[in-house]
Amino acid sequence: MRIGLFGGTFDPVHLGHLAMAEAALDQARLGKLWFIPAARNPHKESHHRFTPDERWEFLRLAVQDHPRLEVSAWELHRPPPSYTIETVRHFAAEFPGAELFWLIGADQLPGLHRWRDIGELAERVTFLCAPRNQMSPETPPPPVSFPFRLLWLNLPFHPASSTEVRRRLARGEIPTDLLPTRVCQRLKSGPILPLSF
């Protein structure tokens, strides 16, 4: 089995995330891809617009019509911050013998060497990289002292970003051009109550 893993805060999930996931499913011939929302990303500020409950619900709504997309609450159950290597070890134990792929945006490449236990991580996964912010397969690889497998995804640049979504929400807008339809409908329907994962 070939399994994709897509970690992040998803604050909130947007159409660009879904485009990356669908490209990864098709181009890497994955059987499943799991969105894995983090309680807190160790490489980002800890202040989020949306709570873990809200981010979880938005993701569940976003993948509802995609049978090969799933959402895992594993990192939300753990004390933050979330480290990729711990998540990969968890999925390796859950799916023995599976070939694991970790989906990233190209903007994460320059800092990849600083990820916890990156040598072990590079042995365990193939990185699927989506072009972003002028970084593409023609961009020189980052200077790293470890071998790693990297597959560039072929997909057009998507204008959606969580920062832009949050900016427009702060102005009282619901950016229907950047968010999945079900997420827009949920935002319009009122407060989100705490959920049990």
Disulfide bonds with the S-S distance in Angstrom:
none
